[in-house]
Amino acid sequence: MSSLSPLAATANVAIGGAIGAVLRHQTGRLMTHWLGAKTVTAFPWATLTVNVVGSLLMGVLAGWMARQGTGGEQMRLLLGVGLLGGFTTFSSFSLEMMLLIERGQIAPAMTYALVSVLAGLAGLYIGLIAMRLAA
């Protein structure tokens, strides 16, 4: 159970999320400046960068929190759920996948990966079709 009040917990997530979203946006701008607009529109380099960096940072955070033991609820909310969640939800996906794999739950891990990708693509496609039909 969290020692933070619901308002304090929500504030931690909101502050971290705002910072993460700004960092994601700035990463995109930096990648465009560095690689050029033509390159970043030909391949999603910024998204790939954010996903890989976010997953690395989620691993560092999870490992650090596991080593520290308890007392990390505020940091988990601020950095894990908020900052890294605003930066990329892929980092959460990567952490959840690794936890399933480390527990030896290979079939659920592969199911989670497959369903996440396919359902995400299907949801996006259905949303696009719905908006095109509404136009």
C-alpha positions in Angstrom: 0.0 0.0 0.0 1.3 3.4 -0.9 2.1 5.9 1.9 1.4 8.7 -0.5 -2.1 10.3 -0.6 -4.0 9.7 -3.9 -3.5 13.4 -4.7 0.3 13.2 -4.1 0.5 10.0 -6.1 -1.3 11.6 -9.0 0.8 14.7 -8.8 4.0 12.6 -9.0 2.7 10.8 -12.1 1.5 14.1 -13.7 4.8 15.9 -13.1 6.9 13.0 -14.3 4.6 12.5 -17.3 4.8 16.1 -18.4 8.6 16.0 -18.2 8.7 12.7 -20.1 6.4 14.0 -22.9 8.6 17.1 -23.3 11.7 14.9 -23.4 10.1 12.7 -26.1 9.2 15.8 -28.2 12.7 17.2 -27.8 14.2 13.8 -28.8 12.3 13.9 -32.0 13.5 17.5 -32.7 17.1 16.5 -31.9 16.9 13.4 -34.2 15.4 15.6 -37.0 18.2 18.2 -36.6 20.9 15.5 -36.4 19.7 13.2 -39.2 17.7 15.5 -41.3 14.0 15.6 -42.0 14.2 13.2 -45.0 15.9 10.5 -43.0 13.5 10.7 -40.0 10.5 10.6 -42.3 11.9 7.5 -44.2 12.3 5.5 -40.9 11.0 6.2 -37.4 14.4 6.9 -35.8 13.1 9.1 -33.1 10.5 6.6 -31.9 13.0 3.8 -32.1 15.5 5.9 -30.0 12.8 6.8 -27.4 11.7 3.1 -27.1 15.3 1.8 -26.7 16.4 4.5 -24.3 13.2 4.3 -22.3 13.5 0.6 -22.0 17.1 0.9 -20.9 16.2 3.5 -18.3 13.2 1.4 -17.1 15.7 -1.5 -16.6 18.0 0.7 -14.6 15.1 2.0 -12.5 13.7 -1.4 -11.9 17.1 -2.8 -11.0 17.9 0.1 -8.7 14.5 -0.1 -6.9 15.0 -3.9 -6.5 18.4 -3.3 -4.9 17.1 -0.6 -2.6 14.2 -2.7 -1.5 11.3 -0.6 -0.1 10.6 3.1 0.0 10.5 3.7 -3.7 6.8 4.3 -4.3 7.2 8.0 -4.9 10.2 7.4 -7.3 8.3 4.6 -9.0 5.4 6.9 -9.7 7.4 9.9 -10.6 10.1 8.2 -12.7 8.6 4.9 -13.8 4.9 5.6 -14.4 5.2 9.3 -15.0 8.5 10.2 -16.7 9.2 7.0 -18.5 5.5 6.5 -19.2 5.3 10.0 -20.7 8.5 9.4 -22.6 7.5 5.9 -23.9 5.0 3.3 -22.9 7.2 0.8 -24.6 9.5 0.8 -21.6 6.6 -0.5 -19.5 5.8 -3.1 -22.1 9.5 -4.2 -22.1 9.6 -4.4 -18.3 6.4 -6.5 -18.2 7.7 -8.8 -20.9 11.0 -9.3 -19.1 9.2 -10.1 -15.8 7.1 -12.8 -17.5 10.2 -14.2 -19.2 12.2 -14.2 -15.9 9.3 -16.0 -14.2 9.6 -18.7 -16.9 6.2 -17.7 -18.3 7.3 -17.9 -21.9 3.9 -18.7 -23.5 2.2 -15.8 -21.7 5.1 -13.5 -22.6 4.9 -14.4 -26.3 1.1 -14.1 -26.2 1.4 -10.7 -24.6 3.9 -9.5 -27.3 1.8 -10.9 -30.2 -1.5 -9.6 -28.9 0.0 -6.2 -28.0 1.4 -5.7 -31.5 -1.5 -7.1 -33.5 -4.2 -5.6 -31.4 -2.4 -2.2 -31.4 -2.2 -2.3 -35.2 -5.8 -3.4 -35.5 -7.0 -0.7 -33.2 -5.0 1.9 -35.1 -6.4 0.6 -38.4 -10.0 0.6 -37.2 -9.6 4.1 -35.9 -8.2 5.3 -39.2 -11.0 3.6 -41.2 -13.6 5.1 -38.8 -12.2 8.6 -39.3 -12.0 8.1 -43.1 -15.6 6.9 -43.2 -16.7 9.9 -41.1 -15.1 12.4 -43.4 
